Amino acid sequence: MKKYLIVGLGNIGEKYANTRHNIGFKILDRFAEQETLTFETQKLGDVALYKLKGRTFIFLKPNTFMNLSGKAVLYWLTKEKIPLENLLIITDDLNLSFGTIRLKAKGSSGGHNGLKDIQEKLNTTTYNRFRFGISDAFSKGKQIDYVLSEWTDDEQTNLKERLDKSVELIKSFVLAGVNITMNTFNGK
């Protein structure tokens, strides 16, 4: 059975639960809600398993805080013997307008500290990343406040449809592969 590690980036704790920076956790929570999965606290994060068409999805919400996510990612890749091409990191992206989704098979961290740490721990920039647009609607010098703030009412209204689309993307990534998924979902 093929295994896939699907990692949603975020920060642990109630005060971060509904912030833009926690979209990775929120997407995994939506998947778990749709499929009635339960996350259990294990080493370096909360983990849930899902099986579909001969494939095992291992969902991970690292409890290392965003900027130290690489430790959890490396641990679970190694523990479960998952090849790098079966890794998907879900993260927020300031450079994309709200709700835009973009899948890439490699690239830079784009200044994202969680991705920087993952790249350092994995010693590569070649891993799949699913970026969810949170827009850049903040004043100069207010980036940290913005990513750690909660969604606006308008964003909250549109978030459910975007979360459902994100769940579809994850299933497509595992079942159809990165290239077909990029062609199907990028910019949608």
Protein Blocks (a to p, Z undefined) as FASTA:
>chain_A
ZZddddddddedjklmmgmklmmmmmmmmmmmmnopaddddehiacddddeehiacdddd
dfkbjklmmmmmmmmmmmnopafklgccddddfkbcehiacddfbdcekopaklmmmmmm
nopabdcdddddebjabcehilmmmmmpccdfklmmmmmmmmmmmmmmmmmmmmnojklm
mmmmgoZZ
